[in-house]
C-alpha cells in the first residue's frame, strides 16, 4: 500500500512539471496566441503569451494574426521563431504590425538576442523592424531602403531567464514624384543561452512536498 501510494504521488508530481507541447512550425500566429500562458517549447525554450496588433490604417497591406505564419528556426547553436507574412506599402501608404511574446529558458539563461528581417525598400520606400524588451536592455532595429536585403542586429545582454519582447514591424511607400514601396516578408529572433544549475519552481516543490506529506496520514488510516 505504502509503495503504491508513493509511486502514485511521485507520478502526480512529475505530471505537474510536464513540459508544454512542442511548437508547431508552419502554424498561424493566431494559433500561437490561442496557447495563452501555457505556450509551447522548441529547442529547450518556452514561448508563450503571444499577442498581435496591426494598427495601421495607412492604405497598405497589414495581415491579421491568421495571416502570419510562425516557423521554428535554427542557425548553428542558436534557435528561435520566424514570423512570415506580407507587410506591404506602396507610394503614400503605410503598413504596420506589432508582435509580442515571452521567451523563457527553464534552468538556463538567455545571453544574446538576434533580430533578422527580410525586407525591401524601393525608391523612397522603407521596410523596418524595431524590437524592445521590458526586462533587459534589448533595443534592436533594422531598416532597408536600398533594395532587397536580409538585415541583422544583435545584442549581448545580462543573462536572464525570461524576456518579454515586442517587435514593431513597419513598411512605408514614401512620397514624392517617384514614390516607392516597402515590404517586410519575414522577421525572426534567434537566442543564445547559457546553462545554469536547474532550480525547481518553489510552488511545484511545495505542492509535491504537500502530497508526500500525506503519507503518514495514509499509514494511520490503514492502521485504524
GROMACS elastic network, one bead per residue, 0.5 to 0.9 nm:
[ bonds ]
;  ai    aj funct       b0    kb
    1     4     6  0.51436   500
    1     5     6  0.61018   500
    1     6     6  0.85265   500
    1   219     6  0.87204   500
    1   222     6  0.87850   500
    2     5     6  0.52127   500
    2     6     6  0.60826   500
    2     7     6  0.86245   500
    2   215     6  0.76051   500
    2   218     6  0.80939   500
    2   219     6  0.73887   500
    3     6     6  0.50984   500
    3     7     6  0.61657   500
    3     8     6  0.85821   500
    4     7     6  0.52499   500
    4     8     6  0.62025   500
    4     9     6  0.86961   500
    5     8     6  0.50600   500
    5     9     6  0.61666   500
    5    10     6  0.85891   500
    5   215     6  0.77048   500
    5   218     6  0.85272   500
    6     9     6  0.51696   500
    6    10     6  0.61263   500
    6    11     6  0.85040   500
    6   212     6  0.73572   500
    6   215     6  0.75423   500
    7    10     6  0.51355   500
    7    11     6  0.60557   500
    7    12     6  0.85915   500
    8    11     6  0.50789   500
    8    12     6  0.62390   500
    8    13     6  0.87582   500
    9    12     6  0.50052   500
    9    13     6  0.63026   500
    9    14     6  0.87206   500
    9   208     6  0.78692   500
    9   211     6  0.63615   500
    9   212     6  0.66728   500
   10    13     6  0.50318   500
   10    14     6  0.62493   500
   10    15     6  0.86006   500
   10   208     6  0.78132   500
   10   211     6  0.85320   500
   10   212     6  0.80123   500
   11    14     6  0.51146   500
   11    15     6  0.61872   500
   11    16     6  0.87205   500
   12    15     6  0.50505   500
   12    16     6  0.63570   500
   12   208     6  0.81633   500
   12   211     6  0.87343   500
   13    16     6  0.51249   500
   13    17     6  0.67966   500
   13    18     6  0.89788   500
   13   204     6  0.78345   500
   13   205     6  0.86468   500
   13   207     6  0.80065   500
   13   208     6  0.55243   500
   13   211     6  0.82048   500
   14    17     6  0.54444   500
   14    18     6  0.64049   500
   14   208     6  0.89438   500
   15    18     6  0.51395   500
   15    19     6  0.88822   500
   16    19     6  0.88499   500
   16   204     6  0.73579   500
   16   208     6  0.87326   500
   17   201     6  0.88873   500
   17   204     6  0.73756   500
   19    22     6  0.85123   500
   19    40     6  0.81874   500
   19    41     6  0.75325   500
   19    46     6  0.87304   500
   20    23     6  0.87277   500
   20    38     6  0.63894   500
   20    39     6  0.64064   500
   20    40     6  0.50670   500
   20    41     6  0.60659   500
   20    46     6  0.77346   500
   21    24     6  0.87490   500
   21    38     6  0.86374   500
   21    39     6  0.75952   500
   21    40     6  0.50835   500
   21    41     6  0.62424   500
   21    42     6  0.89619   500
   22    39     6  0.88100   500
   22    40     6  0.51942   500
   22    42     6  0.59325   500
   22    43     6  0.89960   500
   23    27     6  0.86460   500
   23    32     6  0.83814   500
   23    39     6  0.80708   500
   23    41     6  0.53662   500
   23    42     6  0.57384   500
   23    46     6  0.88900   500
   23    47     6  0.81586   500
   23    71     6  0.86777   500
   23    72     6  0.74844   500
   24    27     6  0.58111   500
   24    32     6  0.87611   500
   24    40     6  0.82809   500
   24    42     6  0.88265   500
   24    70     6  0.80461   500
   24    71     6  0.74886   500
   24    72     6  0.76302   500
   25    28     6  0.88228   500
   25    69     6  0.83242   500
   25    70     6  0.61181   500
   25    72     6  0.52568   500
   25    73     6  0.87061   500
   25    81     6  0.87685   500
   26    69     6  0.57267   500
   26    70     6  0.54416   500
   26    71     6  0.50990   500
   26    72     6  0.79807   500
   27    30     6  0.82762   500
   27    31     6  0.66183   500
   27    32     6  0.75535   500
   27    68     6  0.85586   500
   27    69     6  0.57905   500
   27    70     6  0.56661   500
   27    71     6  0.72789   500
   28    31     6  0.53548   500
   28    32     6  0.66954   500
   28    33     6  0.88566   500
   28    65     6  0.69708   500
   28    66     6  0.54278   500
   28    67     6  0.67315   500
   28    68     6  0.55993   500
   28    70     6  0.57694   500
   28    71     6  0.89045   500
   29    33     6  0.61602   500
   29    34     6  0.86237   500
   29    50     6  0.79698   500
   29    51     6  0.84280   500
   29    52     6  0.81217   500
   29    64     6  0.88236   500
   29    65     6  0.51954   500
   29    66     6  0.59914   500
   29    67     6  0.75462   500
   29    68     6  0.54407   500
   29    69     6  0.58925   500
   29    70     6  0.59065   500
   29    83     6  0.79787   500
   30    33     6  0.50616   500
   30    34     6  0.63218   500
   30    50     6  0.87152   500
   30    51     6  0.85771   500
   30    52     6  0.84825   500
   30    64     6  0.83757   500
   30    67     6  0.81675   500
   30    68     6  0.77858   500
   30    69     6  0.88563   500
   31    34     6  0.50145   500
   31    35     6  0.67487   500
   31    65     6  0.84768   500
   31    66     6  0.76978   500
   32    35     6  0.53107   500
   32    36     6  0.75924   500
   32    39     6  0.72755   500
   32    40     6  0.82158   500
   32    48     6  0.77966   500
   32    49     6  0.84613   500
   32    50     6  0.64068   500
   32    51     6  0.86453   500
   32    70     6  0.81805   500
   33    36     6  0.58350   500
   33    39     6  0.83565   500
   33    48     6  0.78992   500
   33    49     6  0.67556   500
   33    51     6  0.59139   500
   33    52     6  0.80911   500
   33    65     6  0.84076   500
   33   101     6  0.88956   500
   34    39     6  0.85749   500
   34    49     6  0.88691   500
   34    50     6  0.81118   500
   35    38     6  0.58350   500
   35    39     6  0.50023   500
   35    40     6  0.75059   500
   35    48     6  0.70610   500
   35    49     6  0.75969   500
   35    50     6  0.79793   500
   36    39     6  0.58536   500
   36    48     6  0.61781   500
   36    49     6  0.51306   500
   36    50     6  0.68595   500
   37    47     6  0.87381   500
   37    48     6  0.53638   500
   37    49     6  0.51414   500
   37    50     6  0.83988   500
   38    46     6  0.89209   500
   38    47     6  0.84632   500
   38    48     6  0.62841   500
   38    49     6  0.79292   500
   39    46     6  0.67822   500
   39    47     6  0.53631   500
   39    49     6  0.67921   500
   39    50     6  0.82077   500
   40    45     6  0.83816   500
   40    46     6  0.57375   500
   40    47     6  0.54353   500
   40    48     6  0.65082   500
   41    44     6  0.64267   500
   41    45     6  0.54289   500
   41    47     6  0.60403   500
   41    48     6  0.87322   500
   42    45     6  0.53770   500
   42    46     6  0.66547   500
   42    47     6  0.78533   500
   42    72     6  0.74371   500
   42    79     6  0.82115   500
   42    80     6  0.77601   500
   42    81     6  0.88663   500
   43    46     6  0.86026   500
   43    74     6  0.87154   500
   43    79     6  0.68850   500
   43    80     6  0.81997   500
   44   104     6  0.89899   500
   44   105     6  0.67654   500
   44   106     6  0.75120   500
   45    79     6  0.88054   500
   45    80     6  0.83723   500
   45   103     6  0.67009   500
   45   104     6  0.57465   500
   45   106     6  0.69741   500
   46   102     6  0.80545   500
   46   103     6  0.56638   500
   46   104     6  0.50430   500
   46   105     6  0.63390   500
   46   106     6  0.75008   500
   47    50     6  0.79639   500
   47   101     6  0.69994   500
   47   102     6  0.56983   500
   47   104     6  0.65257   500
   48   101     6  0.59968   500
   48   102     6  0.53384   500
   48   103     6  0.66974   500
   48   104     6  0.84533   500
   49   100     6  0.76792   500
   49   101     6  0.52185   500
   49   102     6  0.58350   500
   49   103     6  0.88511   500
   49   164     6  0.88722   500
   50    99     6  0.74553   500
   50   100     6  0.55566   500
   50   102     6  0.70361   500
   51    65     6  0.86389   500
   51    98     6  0.80661   500
   51    99     6  0.58726   500
   51   101     6  0.62763   500
   52    64     6  0.80337   500
   52    65     6  0.64276   500
   52    97     6  0.71633   500
   52    98     6  0.55160   500
   52   100     6  0.62629   500
   52   101     6  0.88854   500
   53    64     6  0.76435   500
   53    65     6  0.78844   500
   53    96     6  0.84930   500
   53    97     6  0.57916   500
   53    98     6  0.52136   500
   53    99     6  0.68774   500
   53   100     6  0.89166   500
   54    57     6  0.86213   500
   54    62     6  0.61437   500
   54    63     6  0.72436   500
   54    64     6  0.67066   500
   54    65     6  0.85844   500
   54    95     6  0.80724   500
   54    96     6  0.55861   500
   54    98     6  0.62020   500
   54    99     6  0.88215   500
   55    62     6  0.83934   500
   55    95     6  0.84910   500
   55    96     6  0.63931   500
   55    97     6  0.67433   500
   55    98     6  0.81029   500
   56    59     6  0.79039   500
   56    60     6  0.79171   500
   56    61     6  0.88576   500
   56    62     6  0.71227   500
   56    94     6  0.69101   500
   56    95     6  0.55557   500
   56    96     6  0.50775   500
   56    97     6  0.74318   500
   56   170     6  0.89737   500
   57    60     6  0.74346   500
   57    62     6  0.86259   500
   57    93     6  0.88197   500
   57    94     6  0.75520   500
   57    95     6  0.74498   500
   57    96     6  0.84616   500
   58    61     6  0.87236   500
   58    89     6  0.83807   500
   58    92     6  0.80682   500
   58    93     6  0.51788   500
   58    95     6  0.63391   500
   58    96     6  0.86499   500
   58   172     6  0.89960   500
   59    62     6  0.88523   500
   59    89     6  0.73670   500
   59    90     6  0.83931   500
   59    92     6  0.81715   500
   59    93     6  0.51483   500
   59    94     6  0.62155   500
   59    95     6  0.72522   500
   60    87     6  0.75933   500
   60    88     6  0.56768   500
   60    90     6  0.67110   500
   60    92     6  0.89099   500
   60    93     6  0.52587   500
   60    94     6  0.50944   500
   60    96     6  0.83534   500
   60   171     6  0.81845   500
   60   172     6  0.81850   500
   60   173     6  0.85929   500
   61    86     6  0.72136   500
   61    87     6  0.56320   500
   61    88     6  0.50164   500
   61    89     6  0.63586   500
   61    93     6  0.89687   500
   61    94     6  0.80135   500
   61    95     6  0.58035   500
   61    96     6  0.83084   500
   62    85     6  0.89122   500
   62    86     6  0.71827   500
   62    87     6  0.52412   500
   62    88     6  0.69742   500
   62    89     6  0.87958   500
   62    94     6  0.88275   500
   62    95     6  0.54184   500
   62    96     6  0.59947   500
   62    97     6  0.66629   500
   63    66     6  0.76941   500
   63    67     6  0.53636   500
   63    68     6  0.67516   500
   63    85     6  0.70871   500
   63    86     6  0.68094   500
   63    87     6  0.68238   500
   63    96     6  0.88812   500
   63    97     6  0.79139   500
   64    67     6  0.53542   500
   64    68     6  0.68908   500
   64    97     6  0.85411   500
   65    68     6  0.54193   500
   65    69     6  0.84230   500
   66    69     6  0.76852   500
   67    84     6  0.87078   500
   67    85     6  0.65814   500
   67    86     6  0.85364   500
   68    83     6  0.64209   500
   68    84     6  0.56873   500
   68    86     6  0.80898   500
   69    82     6  0.80043   500
   69    83     6  0.57181   500
   69    85     6  0.63989   500
   70    81     6  0.66598   500
   70    82     6  0.56140   500
   70    84     6  0.63212   500
   71    80     6  0.86955   500
   71    81     6  0.57449   500
   71    83     6  0.65357   500
   71    84     6  0.76243   500
   71   188     6  0.89791   500
   72    79     6  0.76625   500
   72    80     6  0.60888   500
   72    82     6  0.61199   500
   73    78     6  0.85018   500
   73    79     6  0.55183   500
   73    80     6  0.52456   500
   73    81     6  0.55025   500
   73    82     6  0.63268   500
   73   188     6  0.82544   500
   73   189     6  0.84848   500
   73   190     6  0.75927   500
   74    77     6  0.74568   500
   74    78     6  0.58858   500
   74    80     6  0.65317   500
   74    81     6  0.85339   500
   74   190     6  0.75892   500
   75    78     6  0.53183   500
   75    79     6  0.61087   500
   75    80     6  0.87649   500
   75   190     6  0.77557   500
   76    79     6  0.78206   500
   77   191     6  0.87347   500
   77   192     6  0.71660   500
   77   193     6  0.88906   500
   78   190     6  0.56856   500
   78   191     6  0.53400   500
   78   192     6  0.52575   500
   78   193     6  0.79343   500
   79   189     6  0.78053   500
   79   191     6  0.56026   500
   79   192     6  0.74224   500
   80   188     6  0.72136   500
   80   189     6  0.53471   500
   80   191     6  0.60130   500
   81   187     6  0.86506   500
   81   188     6  0.55930   500
   81   189     6  0.57237   500
   81   190     6  0.69898   500
   82   116     6  0.88940   500
   82   186     6  0.68207   500
   82   187     6  0.58463   500
   82   189     6  0.66021   500
   82   190     6  0.87177   500
   83    99     6  0.89566   500
   83   185     6  0.84487   500
   83   186     6  0.56269   500
   83   187     6  0.52570   500
   83   188     6  0.58032   500
   83   189     6  0.88928   500
   84   184     6  0.88079   500
   84   185     6  0.58969   500
   84   187     6  0.66234   500
   84   188     6  0.83637   500
   85   184     6  0.76477   500
   85   185     6  0.53082   500
   85   186     6  0.62623   500
   85   187     6  0.87402   500
   86   183     6  0.68494   500
   86   184     6  0.59980   500
   86   186     6  0.77652   500
   87    94     6  0.88815   500
   87    95     6  0.58064   500
   87    96     6  0.67868   500
   87    97     6  0.76485   500
   87   127     6  0.87223   500
   87   169     6  0.78392   500
   87   170     6  0.71542   500
   87   171     6  0.63658   500
   87   182     6  0.80994   500
   87   183     6  0.56005   500
   87   184     6  0.51390   500
   87   185     6  0.65533   500
   88    93     6  0.86229   500
   88    94     6  0.75278   500
   88    95     6  0.59504   500
   88    96     6  0.86701   500
   88   127     6  0.86117   500
   88   170     6  0.85513   500
   88   171     6  0.59869   500
   88   172     6  0.76891   500
   88   173     6  0.82785   500
   88   181     6  0.75330   500
   88   182     6  0.58545   500
   88   184     6  0.65947   500
   88   185     6  0.84057   500
   89    92     6  0.78766   500
   89    93     6  0.50885   500
   89    94     6  0.50906   500
   89    95     6  0.56987   500
   89   125     6  0.80484   500
   89   126     6  0.88866   500
   89   127     6  0.89853   500
   89   170     6  0.89864   500
   89   171     6  0.57041   500
   89   172     6  0.52935   500
   89   173     6  0.50370   500
   89   174     6  0.86252   500
   89   180     6  0.86390   500
   89   181     6  0.55821   500
   89   182     6  0.52735   500
   89   183     6  0.64415   500
   90    93     6  0.52515   500
   90    94     6  0.74048   500
   90   125     6  0.76208   500
   90   171     6  0.87372   500
   90   172     6  0.69019   500
   90   174     6  0.75041   500
   90   179     6  0.78467   500
   90   180     6  0.61487   500
   90   182     6  0.66031   500
   90   183     6  0.87379   500
   91    94     6  0.84863   500
   91   124     6  0.82884   500
   91   125     6  0.74570   500
   91   172     6  0.75914   500
   91   174     6  0.54005   500
   91   175     6  0.58016   500
   91   176     6  0.82207   500
   91   178     6  0.83685   500
   91   180     6  0.51830   500
   91   181     6  0.58829   500
   91   182     6  0.87056   500
   92   172     6  0.74598   500
   92   173     6  0.55722   500
   92   174     6  0.55147   500
   92   175     6  0.52960   500
   92   176     6  0.84599   500
   92   179     6  0.73951   500
   92   180     6  0.83840   500
   92   181     6  0.87619   500
   93   171     6  0.82929   500
   93   172     6  0.59085   500
   93   173     6  0.54034   500
   93   174     6  0.71598   500
   93   175     6  0.85616   500
   93   181     6  0.83349   500
   94   170     6  0.73110   500
   94   171     6  0.55825   500
   94   173     6  0.64243   500
   94   174     6  0.82666   500
   94   182     6  0.82672   500
   95   169     6  0.81476   500
   95   170     6  0.56322   500
   95   171     6  0.50327   500
   95   172     6  0.64977   500
   95   173     6  0.89557   500
   95   182     6  0.86370   500
   95   183     6  0.86862   500
   96   168     6  0.73697   500
   96   169     6  0.55600   500
   96   171     6  0.65022   500
   96   172     6  0.88765   500
   97   167     6  0.82055   500
   97   168     6  0.60792   500
   97   169     6  0.50464   500
   97   170     6  0.65730   500
   98   166     6  0.68905   500
   98   167     6  0.56494   500
   98   169     6  0.60567   500
   98   170     6  0.87247   500
   99   165     6  0.81674   500
   99   166     6  0.57652   500
   99   167     6  0.53060   500
   99   168     6  0.67742   500
   99   169     6  0.79893   500
  100   164     6  0.73680   500
  100   165     6  0.55740   500
  100   167     6  0.64297   500
  100   168     6  0.89236   500
  101   163     6  0.83909   500
  101   164     6  0.59515   500
  101   165     6  0.55899   500
  101   166     6  0.68526   500
  102   162     6  0.70278   500
  102   163     6  0.55942   500
  102   165     6  0.60831   500
  102   166     6  0.89309   500
  103   110     6  0.89544   500
  103   161     6  0.85082   500
  103   162     6  0.56458   500
  103   163     6  0.54180   500
  103   164     6  0.66568   500
  103   165     6  0.78178   500
  104   108     6  0.87269   500
  104   109     6  0.82323   500
  104   110     6  0.78991   500
  104   160     6  0.86686   500
  104   161     6  0.57470   500
  104   163     6  0.65193   500
  104   164     6  0.88545   500
  105   108     6  0.53046   500
  105   109     6  0.58755   500
  105   110     6  0.66048   500
  105   160     6  0.84435   500
  105   161     6  0.54421   500
  105   162     6  0.63635   500
  105   193     6  0.76450   500
  105   195     6  0.89186   500
  106   109     6  0.78487   500
  106   161     6  0.70159   500
  106   162     6  0.86096   500
  106   198     6  0.73671   500
  106   199     6  0.86864   500
  107   161     6  0.78393   500
  107   195     6  0.67705   500
  107   196     6  0.59820   500
  107   197     6  0.62035   500
  107   199     6  0.63801   500
  107   200     6  0.82316   500
  108   159     6  0.88483   500
  108   160     6  0.82399   500
  108   161     6  0.63302   500
  108   193     6  0.66850   500
  108   194     6  0.56999   500
  108   197     6  0.73122   500
  108   198     6  0.70036   500
  109   159     6  0.52327   500
  109   162     6  0.75868   500
  109   192     6  0.85395   500
  109   193     6  0.54099   500
  109   194     6  0.50728   500
  109   195     6  0.62297   500
  109   196     6  0.70760   500
  110   113     6  0.77625   500
  110   157     6  0.79216   500
  110   158     6  0.82126   500
  110   159     6  0.52125   500
  110   160     6  0.53191   500
  110   161     6  0.59678   500
  110   162     6  0.71437   500
  110   163     6  0.81974   500
  110   191     6  0.67152   500
  110   192     6  0.59016   500
  110   194     6  0.63054   500
  110   195     6  0.87926   500
  111   155     6  0.86108   500
  111   156     6  0.59681   500
  111   157     6  0.53482   500
  111   158     6  0.62285   500
  111   160     6  0.68454   500
  111   161     6  0.89946   500
  111   191     6  0.75183   500
  111   192     6  0.56433   500
  111   193     6  0.53993   500
  111   194     6  0.64537   500
  112   154     6  0.71777   500
  112   155     6  0.57257   500
  112   157     6  0.57102   500
  112   158     6  0.84284   500
  112   159     6  0.78393   500
  112   190     6  0.81913   500
  112   191     6  0.56458   500
  112   193     6  0.70641   500
  113   138     6  0.77749   500
  113   140     6  0.88094   500
  113   153     6  0.85612   500
  113   154     6  0.56095   500
  113   155     6  0.55037   500
  113   156     6  0.66606   500
  113   157     6  0.76027   500
  113   189     6  0.68240   500
  113   190     6  0.60341   500
  113   192     6  0.67304   500
  114   140     6  0.82053   500
  114   152     6  0.70530   500
  114   153     6  0.58829   500
  114   155     6  0.65509   500
  114   156     6  0.88292   500
  114   188     6  0.80877   500
  114   189     6  0.53585   500
  114   190     6  0.50049   500
  114   191     6  0.63255   500
  114   192     6  0.84945   500
  115   129     6  0.87711   500
  115   130     6  0.87423   500
  115   131     6  0.78329   500
  115   140     6  0.68174   500
  115   141     6  0.74534   500
  115   142     6  0.80896   500
  115   151     6  0.82681   500
  115   152     6  0.56631   500
  115   153     6  0.52446   500
  115   154     6  0.59841   500
  115   155     6  0.88003   500
  115   187     6  0.73346   500
  115   188     6  0.59141   500
  115   190     6  0.68265   500
  116   129     6  0.88604   500
  116   141     6  0.88874   500
  116   142     6  0.77696   500
  116   150     6  0.68931   500
  116   151     6  0.56429   500
  116   153     6  0.65485   500
  116   154     6  0.85223   500
  116   186     6  0.80648   500
  116   187     6  0.56983   500
  116   188     6  0.53283   500
  116   189     6  0.63979   500
  116   190     6  0.82309   500
  117   127     6  0.89575   500
  117   128     6  0.78454   500
  117   129     6  0.72036   500
  117   142     6  0.70333   500
  117   143     6  0.84904   500
  117   144     6  0.89421   500
  117   149     6  0.81601   500
  117   150     6  0.55676   500
  117   151     6  0.53442   500
  117   152     6  0.65799   500
  117   153     6  0.89861   500
  117   184     6  0.73008   500
  117   185     6  0.77843   500
  117   186     6  0.56987   500
  117   188     6  0.66339   500
  118   127     6  0.88598   500
  118   144     6  0.88267   500
  118   148     6  0.75425   500
  118   149     6  0.61178   500
  118   151     6  0.66635   500
  118   183     6  0.86563   500
  118   184     6  0.61016   500
  118   185     6  0.56712   500
  118   186     6  0.50187   500
  118   187     6  0.64524   500
  118   188     6  0.89691   500
  119   126     6  0.86850   500
  119   127     6  0.57330   500
  119   128     6  0.75148   500
  119   143     6  0.82472   500
  119   144     6  0.63683   500
  119   145     6  0.89558   500
  119   147     6  0.81395   500
  119   148     6  0.57471   500
  119   149     6  0.59132   500
  119   150     6  0.65030   500
  119   151     6  0.80092   500
  119   171     6  0.89540   500
  119   182     6  0.76154   500
  119   183     6  0.55168   500
  119   185     6  0.58237   500
  119   186     6  0.71509   500
  119   187     6  0.86880   500
  120   125     6  0.82074   500
  120   126     6  0.71424   500
  120   127     6  0.58537   500
  120   128     6  0.89382   500
  120   143     6  0.89536   500
  120   144     6  0.58167   500
  120   145     6  0.67414   500
  120   146     6  0.72158   500
  120   147     6  0.50408   500
  120   149     6  0.62760   500
  120   150     6  0.86647   500
  120   181     6  0.80016   500
  120   182     6  0.57811   500
  120   183     6  0.52471   500
  120   184     6  0.65770   500
  120   185     6  0.84802   500
  121   124     6  0.73018   500
  121   127     6  0.54591   500
  121   128     6  0.88899   500
  121   143     6  0.85262   500
  121   144     6  0.53995   500
  121   146     6  0.55762   500
  121   147     6  0.51773   500
  121   148     6  0.67018   500
  121   149     6  0.88580   500
  121   171     6  0.82491   500
  121   172     6  0.82258   500
  121   173     6  0.79351   500
  121   180     6  0.75269   500
  121   181     6  0.59356   500
  121   183     6  0.65562   500
  121   184     6  0.87930   500
  122   125     6  0.50232   500
  122   126     6  0.71207   500
  122   144     6  0.87504   500
  122   145     6  0.62312   500
  122   146     6  0.60551   500
  122   147     6  0.55373   500
  122   148     6  0.82446   500
  122   173     6  0.79533   500
  122   179     6  0.85188   500
  122   180     6  0.51882   500
  122   181     6  0.52693   500
  122   182     6  0.64375   500
  122   183     6  0.89116   500
  123   126     6  0.84691   500
  123   145     6  0.75918   500
  123   146     6  0.75656   500
  123   147     6  0.84733   500
  123   173     6  0.81545   500
  123   174     6  0.78435   500
  123   178     6  0.70037   500
  123   179     6  0.60758   500
  123   181     6  0.67795   500
  123   182     6  0.88811   500
  124   145     6  0.72115   500
  124   146     6  0.88278   500
  124   172     6  0.83664   500
  124   173     6  0.65333   500
  124   175     6  0.66738   500
  124   176     6  0.78029   500
  124   178     6  0.77462   500
  124   179     6  0.56682   500
  124   181     6  0.70730   500
  124   182     6  0.84918   500
  125   144     6  0.85730   500
  125   145     6  0.62065   500
  125   146     6  0.85683   500
  125   171     6  0.75328   500
  125   172     6  0.53495   500
  125   175     6  0.80611   500
  125   179     6  0.71721   500
  125   183     6  0.84565   500
  126   143     6  0.68731   500
  126   144     6  0.57665   500
  126   146     6  0.82968   500
  126   170     6  0.81020   500
  126   171     6  0.57025   500
  126   172     6  0.51440   500
  126   173     6  0.65079   500
  126   174     6  0.71924   500
  126   180     6  0.83897   500
  126   181     6  0.69401   500
  126   183     6  0.75656   500
  127   142     6  0.83797   500
  127   143     6  0.57095   500
  127   144     6  0.51295   500
  127   145     6  0.66628   500
  127   169     6  0.80697   500
  127   170     6  0.60607   500
  127   172     6  0.65422   500
  127   173     6  0.87294   500
  127   181     6  0.84849   500
  127   183     6  0.55561   500
  127   184     6  0.57479   500
  128   141     6  0.74179   500
  128   142     6  0.56147   500
  128   144     6  0.62337   500
  128   145     6  0.87259   500
  128   168     6  0.82208   500
  128   169     6  0.60475   500
  128   170     6  0.52694   500
  128   171     6  0.62716   500
  128   172     6  0.86910   500
  128   182     6  0.85690   500
  128   183     6  0.86441   500
  128   184     6  0.72482   500
  129   140     6  0.83080   500
  129   141     6  0.55978   500
  129   142     6  0.55757   500
  129   143     6  0.66652   500
  129   167     6  0.66284   500
  129   168     6  0.54290   500
  129   170     6  0.60711   500
  129   171     6  0.86813   500
  129   184     6  0.84742   500
  129   187     6  0.78388   500
  130   139     6  0.74591   500
  130   140     6  0.56817   500
  130   142     6  0.65762   500
  130   143     6  0.86239   500
  130   166     6  0.83065   500
  130   167     6  0.55722   500
  130   168     6  0.51498   500
  130   169     6  0.66914   500
  130   170     6  0.85981   500
  131   138     6  0.73590   500
  131   139     6  0.57499   500
  131   140     6  0.50044   500
  131   141     6  0.60765   500
  131   165     6  0.69943   500
  131   166     6  0.55641   500
  131   168     6  0.62054   500
  131   169     6  0.87043   500
  132   136     6  0.85733   500
  132   137     6  0.79113   500
  132   138     6  0.53126   500
  132   140     6  0.65348   500
  132   141     6  0.88275   500
  132   164     6  0.84716   500
  132   165     6  0.59428   500
  132   166     6  0.54873   500
  132   167     6  0.65896   500
  132   168     6  0.86587   500
  133   136     6  0.59501   500
  133   137     6  0.69973   500
  133   138     6  0.54507   500
  133   139     6  0.71703   500
  133   163     6  0.66125   500
  133   164     6  0.54734   500
  133   166     6  0.62193   500
  133   167     6  0.88471   500
  134   137     6  0.80527   500
  134   138     6  0.81946   500
  134   163     6  0.74811   500
  134   164     6  0.60127   500
  134   165     6  0.71515   500
  134   166     6  0.85374   500
  135   138     6  0.81059   500
  135   160     6  0.83315   500
  135   162     6  0.77768   500
  135   163     6  0.57692   500
  135   164     6  0.63921   500
  135   165     6  0.84361   500
  136   139     6  0.88693   500
  136   157     6  0.70689   500
  136   158     6  0.73631   500
  136   159     6  0.89558   500
  136   160     6  0.79120   500
  136   163     6  0.73427   500
  136   164     6  0.88295   500
  137   155     6  0.85992   500
  137   157     6  0.66655   500
  137   158     6  0.81087   500
  138   154     6  0.89135   500
  138   155     6  0.67635   500
  138   156     6  0.85151   500
  138   157     6  0.71650   500
  138   165     6  0.85638   500
  139   155     6  0.79023   500
  140   153     6  0.60711   500
  140   154     6  0.67623   500
  140   155     6  0.73713   500
  140   167     6  0.89518   500
  141   152     6  0.82446   500
  141   153     6  0.63853   500
  141   154     6  0.88397   500
  142   151     6  0.61531   500
  142   152     6  0.67124   500
  142   153     6  0.66251   500
  143   151     6  0.75610   500
  144   147     6  0.69905   500
  144   148     6  0.73748   500
  144   149     6  0.68952   500
  144   150     6  0.84679   500
  144   151     6  0.76338   500
  144   182     6  0.83791   500
  145   148     6  0.83537   500
  145   182     6  0.79723   500
  146   149     6  0.81756   500
  148   183     6  0.89376   500
  156   159     6  0.84756   500
  157   160     6  0.79843   500
  159   193     6  0.81058   500
  159   194     6  0.76029   500
  160   163     6  0.72850   500
  167   187     6  0.88864   500
  169   184     6  0.76236   500
  169   187     6  0.82464   500
  170   182     6  0.84272   500
  170   183     6  0.83652   500
  170   184     6  0.74485   500
  171   181     6  0.79056   500
  171   183     6  0.57111   500
  171   184     6  0.66187   500
  172   175     6  0.89638   500
  172   180     6  0.83188   500
  172   181     6  0.64214   500
  172   182     6  0.50838   500
  172   183     6  0.78777   500
  173   179     6  0.66078   500
  173   182     6  0.51669   500
  173   183     6  0.85949   500
  174   179     6  0.56559   500
  174   180     6  0.58067   500
  174   181     6  0.68561   500
  174   182     6  0.81211   500
  175   178     6  0.75317   500
  175   180     6  0.72713   500
  176   179     6  0.51237   500
  176   180     6  0.85914   500
  184   187     6  0.76696   500
  195   198     6  0.83826   500
  196   199     6  0.89026   500
  199   202     6  0.84007   500
  200   203     6  0.85319   500
  200   204     6  0.71783   500
  200   205     6  0.66633   500
  201   204     6  0.53843   500
  201   205     6  0.63315   500
  201   206     6  0.88120   500
  202   205     6  0.50270   500
  202   206     6  0.61300   500
  202   207     6  0.85043   500
  203   206     6  0.52406   500
  203   207     6  0.61349   500
  203   208     6  0.86360   500
  204   207     6  0.50206   500
  204   208     6  0.60672   500
  204   209     6  0.84205   500
  205   208     6  0.52341   500
  205   209     6  0.60495   500
  205   210     6  0.84932   500
  206   209     6  0.50174   500
  206   210     6  0.60533   500
  206   211     6  0.87017   500
  207   211     6  0.64165   500
  207   212     6  0.88021   500
  208   211     6  0.50394   500
  208   212     6  0.62831   500
  208   213     6  0.84624   500
  209   212     6  0.50361   500
  209   213     6  0.59236   500
  209   214     6  0.87831   500
  210   214     6  0.67452   500
  211   214     6  0.54928   500
  211   215     6  0.77247   500
  212   215     6  0.56841   500
  212   216     6  0.86330   500
  213   216     6  0.67340   500
  213   217     6  0.79040   500
  214   217     6  0.52594   500
  214   218     6  0.62689   500
  214   219     6  0.88490   500
  215   218     6  0.50075   500
  215   219     6  0.62993   500
  215   220     6  0.87608   500
  216   219     6  0.50910   500
  216   220     6  0.63054   500
  216   221     6  0.86763   500
  217   220     6  0.51579   500
  217   221     6  0.62082   500
  217   222     6  0.86620   500
  218   221     6  0.51101   500
  218   222     6  0.62545   500
  218   223     6  0.87931   500
  219   222     6  0.50926   500
  219   223     6  0.63231   500
  219   224     6  0.86823   500
  220   223     6  0.51446   500
  220   224     6  0.61542   500
  221   224     6  0.51613   500
